[in-house]
């Protein structure tokens, strides 16, 4: 039986190594860092300043009670290729 598009997307997403730069949880537990989760390759492609900027945006949105935090435009464009499902 062929997989539907959402199933294919989820399967591809789980194959990517999504993590925070520190390797610690972002929002769960006492050692939560508030960092942005990204594919490992995307994290490596960002400079320290870029990763810090996207993490600041995530923390600001979290403090405001939002579940989803938009990335800064330049960083969004840079990480887009690493989030694509193949």
HUVEN-V860930 format. One record per residue. N is the residue number from 1. RES is the residue in three letters. PHI is phi in degrees with one decimal (* if undefined). BURIAL is + if it has 16 or more other ideal C-beta (glycine too) atoms within 10 Angstrom, else -. D_FIRST is the distance of its C-alpha to the first C-alpha in Angstrom with 2 decimals. Layout:
n = [N:N]
res = [RES:RES]
phi = [PHI:PHI]
burial = [BURIAL:BURIAL]
d_first = [D_FIRST:D_FIRST]
This chain:
n = [1:2:3:4:5:6:7:8:9:10:11:12:13:14:15:16:17:18:19:20:21:22:23:24:25:26:27:28:29:30:31:32:33:34:35:36:37:38:39:40:41:42:43:44:45:46:47:48:49:50:51:52:53:54:55:56:57:58:59:60:61:62:63:64:65:66:67:68:69:70:71:72:73:74:75:76:77:78:79:80:81:82:83:84:85:86]
res = [UNK:UNK:UNK:UNK:UNK:UNK:UNK:UNK:UNK:UNK:UNK:UNK:UNK:UNK:UNK:UNK:UNK:UNK:UNK:UNK:UNK:UNK:UNK:UNK:UNK:UNK:UNK:UNK:UNK:UNK:UNK:UNK:UNK:UNK:UNK:UNK:UNK:UNK:UNK:UNK:UNK:UNK:UNK:UNK:UNK:UNK:UNK:UNK:UNK:UNK:UNK:UNK:UNK:UNK:UNK:UNK:UNK:UNK:UNK:UNK:UNK:UNK:UNK:UNK:UNK:UNK:UNK:UNK:UNK:UNK:UNK:UNK:UNK:UNK:UNK:UNK:UNK:UNK:UNK:UNK:UNK:UNK:UNK:UNK:UNK:UNK]
phi = [*:-74.1:-79.0:-79.7:-54.7:-62.9:-69.0:-64.0:-62.1:-64.5:-62.4:-65.7:-62.0:-70.7:-76.3:-75.9:-90.6:-82.5:-163.7:-96.4:-63.9:-79.8:84.8:-94.3:-61.5:-82.7:-128.8:-104.3:85.5:-71.3:-101.5:-64.4:-103.2:78.8:-73.2:-83.9:-84.5:-146.2:-60.4:-53.4:-65.9:-67.6:-61.2:-67.0:-78.4:-88.2:-76.8:-58.8:-66.3:-66.6:-65.1:-63.4:-65.7:-70.6:-68.7:-59.4:-63.3:-65.1:-64.2:-62.5:-65.9:-63.6:-62.2:-80.4:86.6:-90.5:-84.7:-112.2:-119.8:-72.8:-84.9:-57.5:-52.8:-63.7:-72.3:-58.9:-64.9:-71.5:-90.7:-57.0:-64.2:-84.4:-96.3:-68.1:-91.1:-102.0]
burial = [-:-:-:-:-:-:-:-:-:-:-:-:-:-:-:+:-:-:+:+:+:-:-:-:+:+:-:-:-:-:-:-:+:+:+:+:-:+:+:-:-:+:+:-:+:+:-:-:-:+:+:-:+:+:+:-:+:+:+:-:-:+:-:-:-:-:-:-:+:-:+:-:-:-:+:-:-:+:+:-:-:+:-:-:-:-]
d_first = [0.00:3.78:6.54:9.37:12.79:14.38:11.85:12.35:16.02:16.36:14.87:17.30:20.05:19.97:20.43:23.61:26.75:27.94:31.42:34.96:37.61:39.50:36.50:37.66:35.89:36.40:36.87:36.44:39.31:42.92:42.28:40.25:41.17:39.84:38.47:35.61:32.20:30.98:28.95:31.25:31.67:32.73:35.30:36.75:37.06:39.13:42.83:44.41:45.76:42.45:40.65:43.63:43.47:39.81:40.52:43.57:41.53:39.03:41.91:43.73:40.78:40.22:43.93:43.64:40.98:38.06:34.63:33.62:36.12:36.11:37.00:40.07:39.31:40.21:38.14:35.16:35.32:35.71:32.76:30.33:29.16:28.30:26.11:23.91:20.22:19.23]
